[in-house]
Amino acid sequence: MSLLRRIERNRLPQVGEVVRIFQHGRLIASGRVICSDRQFVSVAGKGIVDLDTDELRRGLNDGSIRIEREVNF
């Protein structure tokens, strides 16, 4: 896997992105990122889910969390 692909996969979601976030294969958040700062990432879909950025980083690094982004061309 190329370095750029690994960096993109491990990047935290940014405001405005449409994402689905899975932890251990289970969907924990789906929708548009409405807030992303040093402490929390908020995802609005069917309700609002606040995720701790430290836990997201740890999960991305150990592979327990996966982020799927909607790609618009």
C-alpha angles and dihedrals in degrees: 000000000000122000093243092053091051092049092049092048092052096044117114115243117267129219112282097023119126107226145169114208121201128190116195088345094305120116110243101166137012130176142051121334106240099173134021122174140138094289109029144022112206119203120192117202121115090354128337123289120196115203126192110241093215091056091045092053093048091048093048091050095049094039098243092114124055126186121205115196127201108238118211120190 
